[in-house]
């Protein structure tokens, strides 16, 4: 792995930490905070691709696990990765890889609508697909009420984050296409 790749992975893990500076919005009766960090995996995968995006999220999760307070609200430690809402955090890892994989496959056709669809599929579909069942099991709920209390209210905000991420992905693709450069370098 090149020094450039290592730096990019570290920078996006740092970006994820910076997104955690924005204070979380806690909704009454729901243990899941609204955070800016859910946009991080969309940017990681969409800008770095599957491999580097996934490694960047993995680095971030390792730093959280060892106790650095990088999650929104200054939370960190292994305890933050085993609560009822932590399935959404694991969804971030899968999301970064999934978004990166789709972005790589659609790179030549990538425009705002496609980038938005990819961000929605990975940043909402994959994250909720992992987070909601985890929340249901950990809270002792059936899947439908778990979805209603842990995801439904968050969809409008996540759609806005997906739109912002898509716009950023397209701007970076035009200015400094990291995915294309890495694909050419690996051949």
N, C-alpha and C positions, 0 to 999 in steps of 0.2 A: 504494500500500500504506500502510495507516495505521500510526501510531506503535505502537499496540497490537499489531498483527500483527508488526511488526519486533521488539518486545520479547519477544513469545511465542516467536518463532523463535530469538532469541538465548538465551532462558532454557532452551529445550529442548536447544540445542547445549551449553550449560553443564551441563545435567543429564547429558548423554552423557559429558562430561568427568568429572563427579563419579562416575559409575558406573565410570569407569576407575581411580579411586583404589583400589578393592578389588583386591588383588594377584591376578594371574592364576594359575591352577593349571595347571602344565605336566605333561602326562602323558608318561611315558617313551616314546620312539620315535615320538611324534606331535608335529609342529611347530605344532599349533594349540592355543592356550591356552583354558582355560575362563574366561570373563570374565562380569562382571555387565553389561557393555555390550551384550550381545545383547538385553537387555530394552529398551534405549533406543528402537530403531525401533518396537517394539510400542507404547510410550507415546506417541511422537511422532505416529504415524499415528492411533492410537485417540483421542487427546485433541485434537490440532490439526487433523486432517483431512489429505487427500492433499497439497494444495498447500503449506500451512505446514509439515506434517511432513516433506515432501520437501525443502523449502528449509532447514529446520533441520538435517537430516542432511547436506545439501550444504555448508552453512556449516561443520559439524563436520569434514567431509572436507577442505575447503579449508584449515582451520586445521592439521589433521594434515599435509597435504601441504607446507605452508610451514615445517614443522619444529617446531610446538608439540608437546610430549610428552604428548598427550592420550589416547593409546591405553593400555589396561591395561598396567601394568608400566613406564609412563613412556616409551613409544615414540612416535616421530613422525618426520616427514620423508617425502620421496617414496619412499625405499627400502621403507618399511612398506607401501606400496600396490602393490608389484610382486612380492611373495613368493608362495610356494605357497598360503598361507592367506588372501591378500588378497582373493580372490574372495568370501569371506564378508563382508568389509567392504563391497564393492560390493553384495552382497546386502542389506546393511542399508539402503542408499539405496532400492533397489527395494521392499524390505519396508515401509518407512515410507509410501511412496506407495500401495502395494497395500492395506495395512491401513487407511489413511486413506480410500481410495476405497470399500472395503467398509463401513467404519463409517458413512460418509456415506450410503450407499445403504440401510443397515439401521437408521438412527438411531432411527426411531420404534418399532422392535421390539427395540431393543438391550437385552439383559439379560446376566447373567453367562454362560450357556451360549453365546450367540451371540458375545459379546465374546471368550470363550475360543477358540471355533472360528476366529474371525477372526485372533486372535493366533497360533494354531497354524498356520493356512494361510499367513500372511505371515511370521511370525517363525521358523518352521521350514521350511515348504514352499518359500517364495520364497528364503530365505537359503540353504538347502541346495541348491536348484535351480540357483543361480548358483555357490555356493561349491564344491560337490563336483566339478562338471566342471572348474572352474578348477584345483582342487587336483590332479585327475587329469592334466590336461595339463602343469601345471608340475612335477609329480613323476614323470611318465612312467609312470603306472599306468593300468590299465584302470579303467573306471567302478565296477565292483562292489568291487574291493579299495579303491579310493579312498573309496567310501562307508563301507565297513567301518572304515577307519582314520581317517577325518576327520569322520564324522557319527554313526555308530551309537551310540557311547559317550556322545555329548552329548545325545541325545534326552531321557532322563529329566530332566536339569537344565533343558533348554529348555522342557519341559512345565511344570515348576514355575514358571519365569519367565513363561510364558504365563498361568498361573493368577494370579500376582501382578499382572501387567499388566492382565488382564481385571478383576480386583477394583478396581484403581486407576481404570481407565477408567470403570467403572460409578459409582464414588464421585464422580469429577469430573463425570460427566454429570449426576448428581443435584444436586451442590452448585453447579457453575458450568459449564454446558454450552457450551463454547467453539465446538464445531462448529455447533450450532444458531444461536448468536448471529452467527457469521461468515456463515452461509448467509442469514440474514435481512438482514444489512447489505449483502450483495453484490447483492441483488435490486433 
